Amino acid sequence: MPGASFAEIAIDQIVPNTKQPREVFDEDDLKELSASIKEVGVLQPVVVRSIPAKGRSEKLTEFLADKPEARFELIMGERRLRASELAGETTIPAIIRETEDGDLLRDALLENLHRAQLNPLEEASAYQQLMADFGATQEELAKRIARSRPQIANTLRLLKLPPSVQKKVAAQVITAGHARALLSLSTHEEMERLAERIVAEGLSVRTTEEIVRLGKAKATPRPRARQQRPLSQLGESVVSALSDAYDTRVTITEGRKKGRIVIEFAGCEDLQRIADLILR
């Protein structure tokens, strides 16, 4: 790789990535990786850059105050770095490369997205920060990180949830599918109340969507439609899985002999994104 070199670096010479979008690290997962590192070592090097002499961010300055001997800033591999420390390792294999400040968040975000390690709120916050840092639109950000604009828009909408509900999504107490349904409600108070019900009663995404729909129907009376049969347990689980997998609303209608699956999309670009996910 041009402008890059390989070295075994002392762990105490590395400070975390100041732009790391990931905030939650599973303790059991770290312990498992730590045990693997004790057994076979670190199989994939972390990526670092030399700490710049000038133009240091406030956060980097704080890190250096706690670790004055540090010479490198982490770009990718915080999970491996943490697990290595947990395993009692004093050094770690690393690729040292030149990286601009503006690319720190993007590189860390892409690594976590490719490994599916960000919760939906961390992903949304990272998108928002990238847009602010680069003065970019959703369309420009989509091209920069190879995501579709509707996917970024849907994820950013999660930041409109009230803080108490955001915490539930971040802790994976409720899913992104539940959160998307809650966003159809008018007020934060309604979102919070229904989020509490989801947790207390173990409501599925499909049931949550139905509660939201019925609530809106009461506010705007419509002609009475034929009542749908309740979904089977399998139907509920398939709706939840597909909604999360395709990042959109999915509905299933079950009949006695046949049924129907409806996958919603927001325009041609979103349709192509979903088709690519189905066909890959």
N, C-alpha and C positions, 0 to 999 in steps of 0.2 A: 504494500500500500504506500503510495507516494507520501512523503512527509511523515512517515510513521516508523517507529522502532520498537523492538521487543525487549523487555527487561523484567527481572525479578525485583519487586519493589517492597520495601519495608511498609507494613500496613500503617504504622504510626506516622508515615510521611504522606498519607492520603487523607484529604478532607472530602466530605460528601459533595455531590453535585448541588449547587445552590439553587438550581432550577428543577430539581427532582419533583415530578408531578405526583409520584406515589407517596401516600402518607401512611398507609396501613400495611404492615408486614406480618403475615401469619406466623405466630411463634412456633407452632408445630411444624410448619413447612420449613422454617429456618433450622430447627433442631434436626429434621430429617436430612436437609442438605449438609448441615454441619457433620453429621455422622458419616455421610458419603465422602466428604472432604477428608476426614480423618482416615478413611479407608483407602481412597484412590487419588486424593488431591483435587485441585481445581482443574477441571478439564477444559474450560473456556476462559481465556484471559479476560480481565476487566479492561476497560478503556479509560485512559486518563489523559490530562494535558498538564503541561507545566503551569504553575500558578503565575499569572501575569504580574509583572513588577508594578504596573500602573493601571489605573482605571478599575480598581477592585470594587466590587459591590459591597454594600453594607453588611449583607449576610455573610459573604466570604470573609470579611474582616472579623466578624464575630467568631467564625469557625477557627480562624488563625489565632485568635486570642486564646482559645482553649488548646490549640495544637500548633505552637509557634515553630516547631521543627518541620512542619509539613512543607513539601515541595511540589505536590501534585494535587489537582482537583479531579475528582471522579466524573466521568462522562456517562459511562454505562457499566452496570454490574453491581449496584448497591446490595442486592440480595446476596450475591457471592461474597462481597466484602464483609457484610455482617456475619454471614455463616462462617467465614474463615476466622474472624475474630472469636466467635463462639467456640470454634474448634481448637483455639489456642495457637493458631498459626501466627507467625511473626512476619512472614512475607507472602506475597501473592504475585502470580504471573500477570503481566500487564502489557498492553500495547499503548505506547506513548505517541500521541499525534497532536498536530496543531488544530485547534478548534476555536472558532470565533464565539464570543459571548452569545450572539444571536442564535447559534446552532445548538447550544447546550440543552435547552428545553426541548427543542425538536428531536434531537437524538435520543434523549431519555424517554420522551413520549413514545417515539416509534418503537423503541426496544420493548417497552411495557405493553404497547398495543399488540405487537407481534407475539408476545408471550401471554397475552390475555391476563395481565396481572393488575390492571387498574380497575378499581370499582367505578361505576358510571359517574359518580360525582367528581372523582379525581380526574377522569377523562374530560368532563365538561369544564372543570376549572383550568385544566391545561390548555384546552382549546381557547378559552376566554383570554388566558394570559398570552398565548401566542398571537392572537388577534390584536391585543393591546400593544405588545412589544413591536410587532411589525406594521401596525396600522393597517392590518389586512381585513378584507371582507371575508365572509364565509366562503365565497367562491374561490378567492385567492388562497385561503387556508386549505381548502379541499385539494387544490392542485399541489400545494407544497408538501402535504403529508399523504397524498394518494388515498384520500377518502372522498366519498360523494358529499355534495353540499347538503342534501336532505338528511343524511346520516349525522352530519355535524350539527345541523339545525335542531334535529330531534334531541340530540344529546345536550345541547346548550339549554334547551327548554327546562331541563331538570333543575337548573339554577333558579328557576322561578318558584320552586317549591318552598314552603316555609322551613326555617332552620330545623325544627324538630323532625320534620319528615325527611329532610336531606340526611340527617343523622341515621335514620332508619335504613335509607337506601345505602349509605356508605357502609353500615354495619351488616348489610345484606339480610336485614330482618324482613324487608319487603323488596321486591324485584323492580327492575326498571320498567317492566310491563305494568306493574301496579302503579308506579309513579306516573306513567304516561296517562293512565286512566284518571288519576287524581287531578291532573292538570286541566281536565275538562270542567272541573268544578269552579264556581264563581269566586269563592273567598278562601283565604288561608284557614279560617276556622273550620269550614266544611272539609277541607283537605286533611286537617289534623284529626278531626273526629273520625273520618272514614279510615285514615291510616291506623288509628287505634283499634278500630273494628277488625281491620285486616290481620293485625297481630293477634288480637284476643281470640278471634274466631277462626283464624287460619284460612281466610277467604282466598279463593283462587283469583287469577287475573280476570277470567271470564265473569265470575260472580261480581267482582268489583266494577267491571265495565257495565254490567247489567244494573247494578245499584245506581251508578252515575246516570245511566240512560233513563231509568225510571224516575229519578229525581227531577231530571229535566222535563220529562213528559208531564209530570204533575204541574210544573210551572207553565208549560205550554200545551194545553189539551190538544190531543190529536184523535182522529178516528181510531176506534178500538181495533187492534190487529189480532190475528189469531195467535193464541198463546203457544209459545214454543215448548217442546219437551225439554226437561232439564238434561244437561249433558251427563254422560256416564263419567266414571272416574278416569277412564282412559282418555275420553274426549277432553276433560279438564286439563290433564297432564300434557296432552299434545298441544293444546292452545297455548299453555304457559311456555312450553319448550320452543315452539315455533315463533311466538311473539318475541322472546329473548334472542333467539338465533338470528331472526331477520330484522330485528329492531323496528317493528311496526305492529299495527293491530291485526290480529288474526282471529277469525270467527269460524266456528264449526256448527253445522246443523246436522243432527242425526235423525234419520228416519228408521222405519222398521226394516227396510231392505237396503236402503242406500242413504248417502249423506252428501254434504258439500263442505268444502274448505274455501274460505275467502281470505285472501292476503291483500291488504290495502297497500297502495303505493302513492307517492306524491310526485307525479310527473314522470317523464320518460327516463330521466337520469336515475331516479329512485327505482323504477322498474328494472332498469339494466343492472343496478346493484343487487337487487333481490334475485334476479335471474342468475347472475354470476354465482351467488351464494348457493343457490339450489343446484346448479349444474357442475360446480367444482368437484 
